[in-house]
Amino acid sequence: MTPSCWCGNHDLLPWNDDYARCPACETLVENSASFSSASASDSASLYDESYWLGKMAALYKSMGCNSIDDILLLHYRERAAHWAAHIIRHVEPGARVLELGCGLGTLTRWLCDLGYRAAATELNPAWRAYLRRKLGITTLDPAAVTARADDERYDAVIALDVLEHLADPVGEMERISAALKPGGTLILQLPEYPAGTSHAQLAAQEHPFLGMLLPGEHLFLYSRQALAALLVRFGFTHILRHPNLFPADTFLFAARQALPEYSPEQVEQRFMARPQSLTAYAALKNAMELASAWQNYGRRLQELEQLVKRS
């Protein structure tokens, strides 16, 4: 059985041994036909406790993390802080927020501490229970997330490093659309395929996107135009990109109407007026100031290196 693209195109072009390229929308599609029938239980088994406490723990060991606690702390001060700092610019505290496939749960924990009514989904029941014990967050079975009335819908739905794993992205977007309020915000992060490029071209550049080629895990890898087409299909015509944390990714906010955007002064006023959120807001602000200082240090170092080369 030949795989087809999420957009419906069956005429795919060879790209490398593991992926085909859709010329209609510029998505890379994993060659294996087996993923098209992958069940939720299959995915739940793939992303269970052993995935995080085994495979991912081994990966993070090279970053100086010797335990799950080390990994959690790294996520808090790096990824979760980066995402939260942008979320607070578009989503007011107190909003009802759902994070799909929360992974380590650190962003949901940040948002709860900042005063959002935040919950998260994960496929594996044992991992959901672990996150409830470890982080004290509300974790849900994705199948149980249904919005039957307006007051059950969410102000924001977050899916970070999720969409590329889904065998049925169109079906998932239908569920997200139903779960969001009409004026709600969809927040995404995922790898971005440089449209039209060959594997050989990316290899010659040593492009960071090559690290996102994970057959069996990353089933669809979207270009910027492919992702825009998927979003517009469901009415998300307002798309705002924010700086991504990693070079191979894109990080964006999408909505069916103009996105609200609050100034730093408005953000600070809102959080300073909420005593229950003060500590988390102060911690977030400190984390982002430290990240900015490191970025400035890196830029200065590059400038000095260029100066030394020219002298």
Solvent accessible surface area in square Angstrom, and as a share of the most:
residue,aa,sasa,rsa
1,M,189,0.84
2,T,100,0.58
3,P,20,0.12
4,S,38,0.25
5,C,5,0.03
6,W,22,0.08
7,C,36,0.22
8,G,46,0.44
9,N,29,0.15
10,H,125,0.56
11,D,109,0.57
12,L,30,0.15
13,L,78,0.39
14,P,127,0.80
15,W,26,0.09
16,N,41,0.21
17,D,137,0.71
18,D,56,0.29
19,Y,0,0.00
20,A,9,0.07
21,R,52,0.19
22,C,0,0.00
23,P,58,0.37
24,A,70,0.54
25,C,11,0.07
26,E,16,0.07
27,T,0,0.00
28,L,0,0.00
29,V,0,0.00
30,E,8,0.04
31,N,55,0.28
32,S,49,0.31
33,A,30,0.24
34,S,82,0.53
35,F,17,0.07
36,S,64,0.41
37,S,93,0.60
38,A,46,0.36
39,S,50,0.32
40,A,70,0.54
41,S,75,0.48
42,D,81,0.42
43,S,33,0.21
44,A,13,0.10
45,S,76,0.49
46,L,80,0.40
47,Y,31,0.12
48,D,37,0.19
49,E,57,0.26
50,S,75,0.48
51,Y,27,0.10
52,W,34,0.12
53,L,74,0.37
54,G,37,0.35
55,K,113,0.48
56,M,29,0.13
57,A,29,0.23
58,A,71,0.55
59,L,98,0.49
60,Y,3,0.01
61,K,124,0.53
62,S,101,0.65
63,M,107,0.48
64,G,54,0.52
65,C,9,0.05
66,N,114,0.59
67,S,51,0.33
68,I,34,0.17
69,D,66,0.34
70,D,49,0.26
71,I,3,0.02
72,L,10,0.05
73,L,102,0.51
74,L,25,0.12
75,H,15,0.07
76,Y,48,0.18
77,R,147,0.53
78,E,57,0.26
79,R,48,0.18
80,A,0,0.00
81,A,0,0.00
82,H,17,0.07
83,W,17,0.06
84,A,0,0.00
85,A,18,0.14
86,H,21,0.09
87,I,1,0.00
88,I,14,0.07
89,R,81,0.30
90,H,3,0.01
91,V,8,0.05
92,E,76,0.34
93,P,19,0.12
94,G,26,0.25
95,A,12,0.09
96,R,65,0.24
97,V,1,0.01
98,L,1,0.01
99,E,6,0.03
100,L,18,0.09
101,G,29,0.28
102,C,11,0.07
103,G,9,0.09
104,L,6,0.03
105,G,1,0.01
106,T,4,0.02
107,L,3,0.01
108,T,0,0.00
109,R,58,0.21
110,W,23,0.08
111,L,1,0.01
112,C,36,0.22
113,D,59,0.31
114,L,0,0.00
115,G,14,0.14
116,Y,8,0.03
117,R,143,0.52
118,A,12,0.09
119,A,15,0.11
120,A,0,0.00
121,T,2,0.01
122,E,14,0.06
123,L,60,0.30
124,N,16,0.08
125,P,80,0.51
126,A,47,0.37
127,W,0,0.00
128,R,26,0.10
129,A,26,0.20
130,Y,31,0.12
131,L,1,0.01
132,R,110,0.40
133,R,171,0.62
134,K,83,0.35
135,L,19,0.09
136,G,55,0.53
137,I,6,0.03
138,T,72,0.42
139,T,8,0.05
140,L,55,0.28
141,D,60,0.31
142,P,43,0.27
143,A,90,0.69
144,A,74,0.57
145,V,27,0.16
146,T,73,0.42
147,A,22,0.17
148,R,193,0.71
149,A,47,0.37
150,D,101,0.52
151,D,120,0.62
152,E,62,0.28
153,R,66,0.24
154,Y,15,0.06
155,D,38,0.20
156,A,0,0.00
157,V,1,0.00
158,I,0,0.00
159,A,2,0.01
160,L,10,0.05
161,D,45,0.23
162,V,21,0.12
163,L,2,0.01
164,E,2,0.01
165,H,45,0.20
166,L,41,0.21
167,A,33,0.26
168,D,77,0.40
169,P,3,0.02
170,V,31,0.18
171,G,8,0.08
172,E,32,0.14
173,M,0,0.00
174,E,98,0.44
175,R,135,0.49
176,I,6,0.03
177,S,24,0.15
178,A,52,0.40
179,A,8,0.07
180,L,1,0.01
181,K,63,0.27
182,P,86,0.54
183,G,37,0.36
184,G,3,0.02
185,T,5,0.03
186,L,0,0.00
187,I,0,0.00
188,L,1,0.00
189,Q,2,0.01
190,L,1,0.00
191,P,2,0.01
192,E,38,0.17
193,Y,1,0.00
194,P,34,0.21
195,A,50,0.39
196,G,46,0.44
197,T,30,0.18
198,S,44,0.29
199,H,60,0.27
200,A,73,0.57
201,Q,96,0.43
202,L,1,0.01
203,A,47,0.37
204,A,88,0.69
205,Q,112,0.50
206,E,150,0.67
207,H,46,0.21
208,P,65,0.41
209,F,0,0.00
210,L,44,0.22
211,G,48,0.46
212,M,52,0.23
213,L,29,0.14
214,L,72,0.36
215,P,65,0.41
216,G,45,0.43
217,E,22,0.10
218,H,12,0.05
219,L,11,0.06
220,F,6,0.03
221,L,0,0.00
222,Y,2,0.01
223,S,1,0.01
224,R,123,0.45
225,Q,97,0.43
226,A,0,0.00
227,L,2,0.01
228,A,31,0.24
229,A,48,0.37
230,L,0,0.00
231,L,0,0.00
232,V,78,0.45
233,R,124,0.45
234,F,36,0.15
235,G,30,0.28
236,F,0,0.00
237,T,82,0.48
238,H,75,0.33
239,I,53,0.27
240,L,62,0.31
241,R,75,0.27
242,H,19,0.08
243,P,86,0.54
244,N,58,0.30
245,L,53,0.26
246,F,65,0.27
247,P,104,0.66
248,A,9,0.07
249,D,17,0.09
250,T,8,0.05
251,F,1,0.01
252,L,0,0.00
253,F,0,0.00
254,A,0,0.00
255,A,1,0.01
256,R,71,0.26
257,Q,102,0.45
258,A,75,0.58
259,L,31,0.16
260,P,57,0.36
261,E,94,0.42
262,Y,32,0.12
263,S,42,0.27
264,P,106,0.67
265,E,112,0.50
266,Q,82,0.36
267,V,8,0.05
268,E,59,0.26
269,Q,125,0.55
270,R,72,0.26
271,F,1,0.00
272,M,108,0.48
273,A,78,0.60
274,R,60,0.22
275,P,107,0.67
276,Q,126,0.56
277,S,0,0.00
278,L,62,0.31
279,T,115,0.67
280,A,13,0.10
281,Y,16,0.06
282,A,50,0.39
283,A,45,0.35
284,L,3,0.01
285,K,82,0.35
286,N,96,0.49
287,A,18,0.14
288,M,52,0.23
289,E,101,0.45
290,L,105,0.52
291,A,35,0.27
292,S,50,0.32
293,A,55,0.43
294,W,161,0.57
295,Q,105,0.47
296,N,68,0.35
297,Y,124,0.47
298,G,29,0.27
299,R,126,0.46
300,R,147,0.54
301,L,79,0.39
302,Q,116,0.52
303,E,101,0.45
304,L,90,0.45
305,E,88,0.40
306,Q,89,0.39
307,L,100,0.50
308,V,108,0.62
309,K,152,0.64
310,R,175,0.64
311,S,121,0.78
